[in-house]
Amino acid sequence: MKVQMSISDELVKKIDSFCTDNYLTRSGFVSMACAQYLASYELTLVIKEMALCLRKIADTGVVDPDTLRDLEDFERIAKMLVSAK
């Protein structure tokens, strides 16, 4: 899919220089950067949810079924991240 966007000349120069140094196309770089940004944003949400789960456990001393499910989801994500190295 083609997308048209506006980017400052200075940023385009930096992107093009990076792409040249790393054998990437501008399009490939922008796609990769967007994918990485979205993945880090999603990971931030997961970490925030984990912090809430841990706070709930610390406050109540109980792991209810919803919290257990959230912990299991976090464990699956952690295993995926470790195996992705």
PAGUTOR-401169 format. One record per residue (C-alpha): residue in one letter; chain; x, y, z. Coordinates in Angstrom, 2 decimals. Example, Ala and Ser with C-alpha at 12.3 -4.5 7.8 and 13.67 -1.06 7.14 Angstrom:
BEGIN
{A, A, {12.30, -4.50, 7.80}},
{S, A, {13.67, -1.06, 7.14}},
This chain:
BEGIN
{M, A, {0.00, 0.00, 0.00}},
{K, A, {1.30, 3.43, -0.82}},
{V, A, {1.11, 6.18, 1.78}},
{Q, A, {1.88, 9.83, 1.38}},
{M, A, {3.20, 11.82, 4.34}},
{S, A, {5.03, 15.01, 5.17}},
{I, A, {8.38, 14.84, 6.97}},
{S, A, {10.82, 17.69, 7.55}},
{D, A, {13.76, 17.94, 5.17}},
{E, A, {16.21, 17.54, 8.06}},
{L, A, {14.59, 14.30, 9.22}},
{V, A, {14.51, 12.91, 5.68}},
{K, A, {18.24, 13.61, 5.36}},
{K, A, {18.91, 11.74, 8.62}},
{I, A, {16.71, 8.84, 7.52}},
{D, A, {18.38, 8.65, 4.12}},
{S, A, {21.84, 8.72, 5.69}},
{F, A, {20.89, 5.93, 8.08}},
{C, A, {19.37, 3.89, 5.25}},
{T, A, {22.49, 4.26, 3.12}},
{D, A, {24.73, 3.20, 6.01}},
{N, A, {22.51, 0.21, 6.80}},
{Y, A, {21.52, -0.94, 3.29}},
{L, A, {17.84, -0.12, 3.77}},
{T, A, {15.29, 1.60, 1.60}},
{R, A, {13.52, 4.63, 3.03}},
{S, A, {10.23, 2.75, 2.82}},
{G, A, {11.70, -0.26, 4.59}},
{F, A, {13.11, 1.94, 7.32}},
{V, A, {9.81, 3.75, 7.91}},
{S, A, {7.93, 0.43, 8.02}},
{M, A, {10.45, -1.03, 10.46}},
{A, A, {10.42, 2.09, 12.66}},
{C, A, {6.62, 2.11, 12.81}},
{A, A, {6.47, -1.59, 13.67}},
{Q, A, {9.07, -1.16, 16.42}},
{Y, A, {7.26, 1.88, 17.85}},
{L, A, {3.94, 0.04, 17.99}},
{A, A, {5.55, -3.03, 19.57}},
{S, A, {7.19, -0.90, 22.27}},
{Y, A, {3.90, 0.91, 22.92}},
{E, A, {2.08, -2.41, 23.33}},
{L, A, {4.83, -3.66, 25.64}},
{T, A, {4.46, -0.51, 27.74}},
{L, A, {0.76, -1.26, 28.15}},
{V, A, {1.53, -4.84, 29.21}},
{I, A, {4.08, -3.65, 31.77}},
{K, A, {1.59, -1.14, 33.21}},
{E, A, {-1.00, -3.91, 33.50}},
{M, A, {1.56, -6.14, 35.24}},
{A, A, {2.33, -3.36, 37.72}},
{L, A, {-1.39, -3.07, 38.51}},
{C, A, {-1.62, -6.84, 39.02}},
{L, A, {1.33, -6.84, 41.39}},
{R, A, {-0.06, -3.85, 43.30}},
{K, A, {-3.43, -5.63, 43.62}},
{I, A, {-1.73, -8.78, 44.95}},
{A, A, {0.38, -6.73, 47.38}},
{D, A, {-2.66, -4.82, 48.64}},
{T, A, {-5.02, -7.79, 48.99}},
{G, A, {-2.69, -10.74, 49.46}},
{V, A, {-4.95, -12.65, 47.07}},
{V, A, {-4.56, -13.77, 43.47}},
{D, A, {-8.08, -13.80, 42.05}},
{P, A, {-8.91, -15.54, 38.74}},
{D, A, {-8.70, -12.32, 36.68}},
{T, A, {-5.31, -11.43, 38.15}},
{L, A, {-4.07, -14.98, 37.59}},
{R, A, {-5.11, -14.79, 33.95}},
{D, A, {-3.27, -11.45, 33.58}},
{L, A, {-0.17, -12.98, 35.17}},
{E, A, {-0.33, -15.94, 32.79}},
{D, A, {-0.64, -13.55, 29.82}},
{F, A, {2.41, -11.65, 31.04}},
{E, A, {4.35, -14.89, 31.45}},
{R, A, {3.54, -15.88, 27.84}},
{I, A, {4.72, -12.48, 26.59}},
{A, A, {7.90, -12.66, 28.68}},
{K, A, {8.69, -16.11, 27.24}},
{M, A, {8.17, -14.80, 23.69}},
{L, A, {10.52, -11.89, 24.35}},
{V, A, {13.21, -14.14, 25.80}},
{S, A, {12.99, -16.61, 22.92}},
{A, A, {13.10, -13.78, 20.34}},
{K, A, {16.75, -12.98, 21.18}},
